[in-house]
């Protein structure tokens, strides 16, 4: 077994010290070392988007990102978008339109949209669709998810 490496990750605005094996993914570190379980292991190949987190404000696949490669860059998980007991703007918009069904994909979708809105506060329909294109939802036809995305854009205006 390989030695574990001491890391300090900046997660949701707080420095967090962990020890991980060199090949530990960011997803594994968040879930097992920090008990932040919003990001999910879906396909474990970077295809489904369930493991999406923000790295310096941009969406990345936690299952494909090694924890040791993150360094001191800022990691934002769905748990860090709003104070406990409250919803972030995208979460609230999706909830208002009934876009959440089983909820497995929701954190990844929320973070994909949040990343887009941080970079492009007023995206058009094509940009919304592109931002969501890497997130699979097996429960919906995406109609409500897109409606919620539009609502989040309107709320930011």
C-alpha positions in Angstrom: 0.0 0.0 0.0 1.3 3.4 -0.9 1.9 6.0 1.8 -0.7 8.6 2.4 0.0 12.2 1.5 -1.0 15.1 3.7 -3.0 17.7 1.9 -4.7 20.9 2.7 -7.7 21.5 0.4 -9.7 24.7 0.4 -13.2 23.4 0.4 -16.2 25.7 0.5 -14.0 28.6 1.8 -12.3 26.6 4.6 -8.9 24.9 4.7 -9.4 21.2 5.3 -6.5 18.9 6.1 -6.7 15.3 4.9 -4.4 12.4 4.3 -4.9 10.4 1.0 -3.3 7.8 -1.1 -1.6 9.4 -4.2 -4.3 8.0 -6.6 -7.3 9.2 -4.5 -9.8 11.2 -6.6 -11.2 14.5 -5.4 -14.6 12.7 -5.3 -13.3 10.1 -3.0 -11.5 12.6 -0.8 -14.6 14.8 -0.5 -17.0 11.9 0.3 -14.8 9.7 2.5 -12.3 12.1 4.2 -14.5 15.2 4.5 -18.0 13.6 4.6 -19.3 15.9 1.9 -21.6 13.5 0.0 -23.4 15.9 -2.4 -21.2 14.9 -5.3 -22.1 11.3 -6.3 -20.2 8.4 -7.9 -22.3 7.6 -11.0 -20.3 6.2 -13.9 -16.8 6.9 -12.4 -15.7 7.7 -15.9 -16.5 11.4 -16.2 -19.5 10.9 -18.4 -22.6 11.3 -16.2 -21.8 14.5 -14.3 -23.0 13.3 -10.9 -19.6 14.0 -9.4 -19.4 17.6 -10.6 -17.8 20.2 -8.3 -16.4 23.6 -8.9 -12.7 24.1 -9.0 -11.9 27.8 -8.9 -15.5 28.4 -10.0 -15.4 26.1 -13.0 -17.1 22.7 -13.2 -14.9 19.7 -13.1 -15.5 16.0 -12.7 -14.5 14.9 -9.2 -14.1 11.3 -10.3 -11.4 12.3 -12.9 -9.5 14.8 -10.7 -6.8 13.6 -8.4 -7.0 15.2 -4.9 -3.2 15.7 -4.9 -3.5 17.8 -8.1 -5.9 20.2 -6.6 -3.4 22.0 -4.4 -4.8 25.1 -2.8 -7.3 25.9 -5.5 -10.8 26.6 -4.3 -13.2 23.6 -4.3 -16.9 24.3 -4.1 -19.4 21.5 -3.4 -23.1 21.7 -3.4 -22.9 21.9 0.4 -21.0 25.2 0.1 -23.5 27.1 -2.1 -25.6 28.4 0.7 -25.7 28.5 4.5 -27.1 25.3 6.2 -30.8 25.1 5.9 -30.9 27.5 2.9 -30.8 27.0 -0.8 -28.5 28.7 -3.4 -30.1 30.5 -6.3 -29.9 27.5 -8.7 -31.1 25.1 -6.1 -34.1 27.4 -5.3 -35.0 27.8 -9.0 -34.9 24.1 -9.6 -37.0 23.4 -6.5 -39.6 26.1 -7.5 -40.3 24.5 -10.9 -40.3 20.9 -9.6 -37.1 19.9 -11.5 -35.9 17.6 -8.8 -37.1 14.0 -8.9 -34.9 11.3 -7.4 -32.2 13.9 -6.7 -29.1 11.8 -7.6 -28.1 14.0 -10.4 -29.2 17.3 -8.9 -25.9 18.4 -7.2 -24.0 17.9 -10.4 -26.6 19.8 -12.4 -26.7 22.6 -9.8 -22.9 23.0 -9.9 -22.8 22.9 -13.7 -25.3 25.7 -13.9 -23.7 27.6 -11.0 -20.4 27.5 -12.9 -22.0 28.8 -16.0 -23.8 31.6 -14.2 -20.5 32.7 -12.5 -18.8 32.9 -15.8 -21.7 34.2 -17.9 -24.4 35.8 -15.7 -26.9 36.1 -18.6 -26.4 33.0 -20.8 -28.7 32.3 -23.7 -30.6 29.1 -24.3 -27.8 27.4 -26.2 -25.3 28.2 -23.4 -27.7 26.7 -20.8 -28.1 23.5 -22.9 -24.4 23.3 -23.4 -23.7 23.7 -19.7 -26.1 20.9 -18.9 -25.0 18.6 -21.7 -22.6 16.7 -19.5 -25.1 15.9 -16.8 -27.3 12.9 -17.2 -30.7 12.6 -15.5 -32.4 9.3 -15.8 -35.7 10.5 -14.3 -36.6 13.5 -16.4 -36.9 14.8 -19.9 -34.9 17.9 -18.9 -37.8 20.2 -19.6 -38.2 21.2 -15.9 -34.4 21.3 -15.5 -34.1 23.8 -18.3 -37.1 25.8 -16.9 -35.3 26.0 -13.6 -32.1 27.1 -15.3 -34.0 29.9 -17.0 -35.5 30.9 -13.7 -32.1 31.0 -12.1 -30.9 33.3 -14.9 -33.9 35.6 -14.4 -33.3 35.7 -10.6 -29.7 36.8 -11.2 -30.9 39.7 -13.3 
